[in-house]
């Protein structure tokens, strides 16, 4: 009986070690993909907020402001509309004199986009800052999906944009 156990126990131990190694490799692969996905979503959210900030540098007059879109005129006479459509950041530019329209779509995996004015209780021509909050969220199809999980990776970005041309225009009045 002792001889039988001596021959049976080593293969069982080796088998358990092999199972543990394969499970560890699967866990490491899942972790690496999720880390990559989290980093990509953070990059998308930061990039979208940077695009919004760069586009708003030329804002001269805020026309309308809602929680998920903003319309403003630039110093060049172009009316710009920024909003989230599906998961994209969409920027529409219309030249007021020629009525030429340019639509730019930035695929940023946005699940939310919010604009708020600061101070909040003043007319649009007296706004000093625009606060932008956005969330980028991954598509569950892009995940490795071990054990049937359907979690998504989310990242958040927030910026406060100073509207120097709007402030300068309000001071000249």
SULWOBEL-V538797 format. One record per residue. N is the residue number from 1. PHI is phi in whole degrees, 0 to 359 (NA if undefined). NEAR is the number of other C-alpha atoms within 8 Angstrom. D_FIRST is the distance of its C-alpha to the first C-alpha in Angstrom with 2 decimals. Layout:
[[N/PHI/NEAR/D_FIRST] [N/PHI/NEAR/D_FIRST]]
This chain:
[[1/NA/4/0.00] [2/294/5/3.81] [3/293/6/5.41] [4/296/7/5.16] [5/293/8/6.52] [6/297/8/8.82] [7/274/8/10.18] [8/269/8/10.63] [9/292/8/12.30] [10/302/8/15.18] [11/295/8/16.59] [12/294/8/16.69] [13/297/8/18.53] [14/298/8/20.82] [15/297/8/21.56] [16/296/8/22.53] [17/296/8/24.70] [18/296/8/26.42] [19/298/8/27.22] [20/296/8/28.62] [21/294/8/30.73] [22/295/8/32.20] [23/293/8/33.05] [24/296/8/34.66] [25/296/8/36.72] [26/296/8/37.88] [27/295/8/38.89] [28/295/8/40.78] [29/295/8/42.61] [30/298/11/43.61] [31/295/8/44.83] [32/294/8/46.87] [33/294/10/48.56] [34/294/11/49.42] [35/296/8/50.86] [36/298/8/52.93] [37/294/11/54.15] [38/297/11/55.12] [39/296/8/57.02] [40/295/8/58.81] [41/294/15/59.88] [42/295/13/61.22] [43/296/8/63.12] [44/297/11/64.59] [45/292/16/65.76] [46/293/9/67.30] [47/295/9/68.94] [48/296/11/70.46] [49/291/13/71.91] [50/292/8/73.31] [51/299/8/74.93] [52/298/8/76.53] [53/297/9/77.84] [54/294/7/79.30] [55/293/8/80.95] [56/275/9/82.52] [57/298/9/84.19] [58/263/9/87.26] [59/296/14/87.48] [60/246/12/91.07] [61/210/11/91.32] [62/278/13/88.62] [63/272/9/89.62] [64/221/8/86.86] [65/219/12/83.69] [66/237/8/81.04] [67/293/8/77.50] [68/239/10/76.04] [69/203/13/78.93] [70/219/13/81.83] [71/234/12/85.08] [72/212/13/87.34] [73/259/14/90.17] [74/266/12/89.93] [75/290/9/92.73] [76/266/6/93.17] [77/81/9/93.98] [78/251/11/90.63] [79/267/13/89.02] [80/245/12/85.25] [81/240/12/82.79] [82/241/11/79.20] [83/200/11/76.62] [84/261/13/73.09] [85/238/7/72.88] [86/55/5/69.42] [87/249/10/67.27] [88/252/12/69.97] [89/270/14/72.61] [90/250/13/75.87] [91/240/11/79.06] [92/252/12/82.31] [93/238/11/85.41] [94/238/11/88.81] [95/287/11/91.92] [96/290/9/94.63] [97/270/5/97.48] [98/261/5/96.08] [99/60/7/93.44] [100/287/7/90.90] [101/243/8/87.37] [102/238/7/84.25] [103/244/8/80.83] [104/241/7/77.89] [105/249/8/74.35] [106/250/8/71.64] [107/287/8/68.12] [108/240/12/66.69] [109/54/11/64.18] [110/285/16/66.29] [111/255/9/65.27] [112/204/10/68.12] [113/215/14/71.33] [114/223/11/73.67] [115/249/14/77.08] [116/224/11/78.80] [117/268/11/82.13] [118/220/10/82.88] [119/292/8/85.03] [120/275/7/84.29] [121/255/5/87.54] [122/248/7/90.03] [123/297/6/91.60] [124/300/10/89.89] [125/282/9/92.42] [126/248/9/91.57] [127/290/15/87.80] [128/259/12/86.65] [129/227/11/82.91] [130/242/13/80.55] [131/266/13/76.98] [132/244/13/74.49] [133/237/12/71.01] [134/218/14/68.66] [135/231/13/65.06] [136/254/16/63.19] [137/226/12/60.18] [138/284/11/57.77] [139/270/7/57.13] [140/301/8/53.63] [141/294/4/53.45] [142/281/6/53.29] [143/271/11/50.02] [144/287/7/46.50] [145/59/8/45.54] [146/278/6/41.84] [147/58/4/40.54] [148/72/5/43.96] [149/285/6/45.98] [150/233/7/49.73] [151/288/5/50.86] [152/243/9/53.88] [153/261/10/54.97] [154/239/11/58.28] [155/219/11/60.62] [156/235/10/63.90] [157/218/11/67.07] [158/217/9/70.25] [159/222/8/73.57] [160/244/8/76.97] [161/254/10/79.68] [162/275/7/83.13] [163/263/14/85.90] [164/294/8/88.47] [165/288/12/90.84] [166/293/15/90.89] [167/295/12/91.58] [168/296/8/94.31] [169/294/9/95.91] [170/287/9/95.97] [171/285/6/97.57] [172/283/5/100.35] [173/290/4/101.41]]
